[in-house]
Amino acid sequence: MPGARSTISKCFFTAWVLGWATAVYLPSLVIALLSLSPLASSGNLLLDTFEVADEVSPAAKLTYGFIFAAFVLSARAGGAGRGLLVNVLIGMTSIALVVALLPEYWSRGFGVGLNGMRFDPLPTAICLFGGVASGIIFSLTEARCQTGSQERASHQSRGG
């Protein structure tokens, strides 16, 4: 039976990956729906979403993931806890920092790299929406994983 520490790590990592994917693919879906990218032209929304997401530079994707994880871990170490609101604010802040600070040549398909404007209102709002959803997905996934792990451990300890 895995220890509590490995369960916490597994749940954090799973939630982080799903939160990261949400921050990448949800804005890509909206951008494809609104035809804000020339890549979204096939008429197949699923294909267009993946085309838009694929165009986003690895630097933007990785920077978001690292900032989000660092802020979540820092908030927990600082006593802010694991609350949904905390994670939503972290998601929004992480996206805003990537939009604000990532150089244009590393921003292909994201923020300033989408259309040459750093804080174009519509794409920025779409990206922030992705950050909000990322925080929500992260919180819900982690909580569900930990609850499921506790229930399985309890069931096993009763001999079930």
C-alpha positions as CSV (number, residue, x, y, z in Angstrom):
1,M,0.0,0.0,0.0
2,P,1.5,3.4,-1.0
3,G,2.4,5.8,1.8
4,A,0.6,9.0,2.4
5,R,3.5,11.0,1.0
6,S,3.5,9.2,-2.3
7,T,-0.3,9.5,-2.5
8,I,-0.1,13.3,-2.0
9,S,2.7,13.5,-4.6
10,K,0.7,11.4,-7.1
11,C,-2.5,13.4,-6.6
12,F,-0.6,16.7,-6.9
13,F,1.1,15.6,-10.1
14,T,-2.0,14.3,-11.7
15,A,-3.9,17.5,-10.8
16,W,-1.1,19.6,-12.1
17,V,-1.0,17.9,-15.4
18,L,-4.7,18.2,-15.9
19,G,-4.7,21.8,-14.8
20,W,-1.8,22.5,-17.2
21,A,-3.7,20.8,-20.1
22,T,-6.8,22.9,-19.2
23,A,-4.7,26.1,-19.4
24,V,-3.4,25.1,-22.8
25,Y,-6.4,23.4,-24.5
26,L,-9.4,25.4,-23.2
27,P,-8.1,28.8,-24.5
28,S,-7.2,27.0,-27.8
29,L,-10.7,25.7,-28.1
30,V,-12.1,29.2,-27.6
31,I,-9.6,30.7,-30.0
32,A,-10.6,28.1,-32.6
33,L,-14.3,28.7,-32.0
34,L,-13.8,32.5,-32.5
35,S,-11.4,32.0,-35.5
36,L,-8.8,34.2,-33.8
37,S,-6.0,32.1,-35.3
38,P,-5.5,31.5,-39.0
39,L,-4.9,27.8,-38.0
40,A,-8.5,27.4,-37.1
41,S,-9.8,27.0,-40.6
42,S,-10.5,23.3,-41.2
43,G,-14.1,23.4,-40.1
44,N,-13.4,20.6,-37.6
45,L,-13.4,22.1,-34.1
46,L,-11.4,19.3,-32.5
47,L,-8.7,19.4,-35.1
48,D,-8.7,23.2,-35.1
49,T,-8.3,23.2,-31.3
50,F,-5.3,20.8,-31.5
51,E,-3.8,22.9,-34.3
52,V,-4.1,26.1,-32.2
53,A,-2.7,24.4,-29.1
54,D,0.1,22.9,-31.0
55,E,1.1,26.3,-32.3
56,V,1.6,27.6,-28.8
57,S,5.3,27.7,-28.1
58,P,6.8,25.1,-25.8
59,A,8.2,28.0,-23.8
60,A,4.8,29.4,-23.1
61,K,3.4,26.0,-22.1
62,L,6.3,25.1,-19.9
63,T,6.6,28.6,-18.3
64,Y,2.9,28.4,-17.3
65,G,3.4,24.9,-15.8
66,F,6.4,25.9,-13.8
67,I,5.0,29.2,-12.5
68,F,1.7,27.5,-11.6
69,A,3.4,24.7,-9.7
70,A,5.8,27.0,-8.0
71,F,3.0,29.3,-6.8
72,V,0.8,26.4,-5.6
73,L,3.7,24.9,-3.6
74,S,4.7,28.4,-2.3
75,A,1.1,29.1,-1.2
76,R,0.9,25.8,0.7
77,A,4.3,26.4,2.3
78,G,3.2,29.8,3.3
79,G,0.0,28.5,4.9
80,A,-2.5,29.5,2.3
81,G,-3.8,26.0,2.0
82,R,-5.4,24.1,-0.8
83,G,-8.5,26.2,-1.4
84,L,-10.2,26.5,-4.7
85,L,-10.1,30.3,-4.6
86,V,-6.3,30.2,-3.9
87,N,-5.7,27.9,-6.9
88,V,-8.0,30.0,-9.2
89,L,-6.0,33.1,-8.3
90,I,-2.8,31.3,-8.8
91,G,-4.0,30.1,-12.2
92,M,-5.0,33.6,-13.3
93,T,-1.8,35.1,-11.9
94,S,0.4,32.5,-13.6
95,I,-1.3,33.2,-17.0
96,A,-1.0,36.9,-16.5
97,L,2.7,36.6,-15.7
98,V,3.4,34.5,-18.8
99,V,1.5,37.0,-21.0
100,A,3.3,40.0,-19.4
101,L,6.8,38.6,-19.2
102,L,7.5,36.1,-21.9
103,P,9.4,37.7,-24.8
104,E,7.6,37.8,-28.1
105,Y,10.0,35.4,-29.8
106,W,9.1,32.8,-27.2
107,S,5.4,33.5,-27.3
108,R,4.4,31.9,-30.7
109,G,0.6,31.4,-30.7
110,F,0.1,32.8,-27.2
111,G,-0.3,36.3,-25.7
112,V,1.9,38.7,-27.7
113,G,2.9,35.9,-30.0
114,L,-0.7,35.4,-31.1
115,N,-1.2,38.8,-32.8
116,G,1.7,41.1,-31.9
117,M,-0.1,42.8,-29.0
118,R,0.9,42.0,-25.4
119,F,-2.5,42.6,-23.7
120,D,-5.0,42.5,-26.5
121,P,-8.3,42.4,-24.5
122,L,-10.0,39.4,-26.1
123,P,-7.1,36.9,-26.3
124,T,-5.9,38.0,-22.8
125,A,-9.4,37.4,-21.4
126,I,-9.5,34.0,-23.1
127,C,-6.1,33.1,-21.6
128,L,-7.2,34.3,-18.1
129,F,-10.3,32.2,-18.4
130,G,-8.0,29.3,-19.1
131,G,-6.1,30.2,-15.9
132,V,-9.3,30.2,-13.9
133,A,-10.4,26.9,-15.3
134,S,-6.9,25.5,-14.7
135,G,-7.1,26.4,-11.0
136,I,-10.6,24.8,-10.7
137,I,-9.6,21.6,-12.5
138,F,-6.4,21.4,-10.4
139,S,-8.3,21.8,-7.1
140,L,-11.1,19.4,-8.0
141,T,-8.8,16.7,-9.4
142,E,-6.4,16.8,-6.4
143,A,-9.3,16.7,-3.9
144,R,-11.0,13.8,-5.7
145,C,-7.7,11.9,-6.0
146,Q,-7.0,12.3,-2.3
147,T,-10.5,11.4,-1.2
148,G,-10.4,8.3,-3.4
149,S,-7.0,7.3,-2.0
150,Q,-8.3,7.7,1.6
151,E,-11.4,5.7,0.8
152,R,-9.4,2.9,-0.8
153,A,-7.0,2.9,2.2
154,S,-9.9,2.7,4.7
155,H,-11.5,-0.1,2.7
156,Q,-8.3,-2.1,2.7
157,S,-7.7,-1.6,6.4
158,R,-11.1,-3.0,7.1
159,G,-10.1,-6.1,5.2
160,G,-12.4,-5.4,2.2
